[in-house]
């Protein structure tokens, strides 16, 4: 974790996201947004 201090609050939060698969949910949301953005840009 490049943005977290060892044993700090950010590290604890990121570990919680990871253990609860929230990071995968965010990743899917971002991928869906990127896909839609490309679809919209191809309409013009």
C-alpha positions in Angstrom: 0.0 0.0 0.0 1.9 3.0 -1.3 -0.4 5.6 0.2 -0.6 4.3 3.7 1.7 4.6 6.7 2.5 1.2 8.3 0.0 0.4 11.0 -1.8 3.7 10.3 -5.5 4.6 9.9 -5.3 4.6 6.1 -3.8 1.1 6.1 -6.5 -0.1 8.4 -9.2 1.3 6.1 -7.7 -0.2 3.0 -7.3 -3.6 4.6 -11.0 -3.4 5.5 -12.0 -2.6 2.0 -9.9 -5.5 0.7 -11.2 -8.0 3.2 -14.8 -7.0 2.3 -14.2 -7.0 -1.4 -15.2 -3.3 -1.6 -12.1 -2.7 -3.8 -13.6 -5.0 -6.4 -16.9 -3.2 -6.3 -15.2 0.2 -6.8 -13.1 -1.3 -9.6 -16.2 -2.6 -11.4 -17.9 0.7 -11.0 -15.0 2.5 -12.5 -14.8 0.1 -15.4 -18.5 0.4 -16.1 -18.1 4.2 -16.1 -15.2 4.0 -18.5 -17.1 1.7 -20.8 -20.1 4.1 -20.9 -17.8 7.0 -21.5 -16.4 5.3 -24.5 -19.9 4.4 -25.8 -21.0 8.0 -25.4 -17.9 9.4 -27.2 -18.5 7.0 -30.1 -22.0 8.4 -30.6 -20.6 11.8 -31.8 
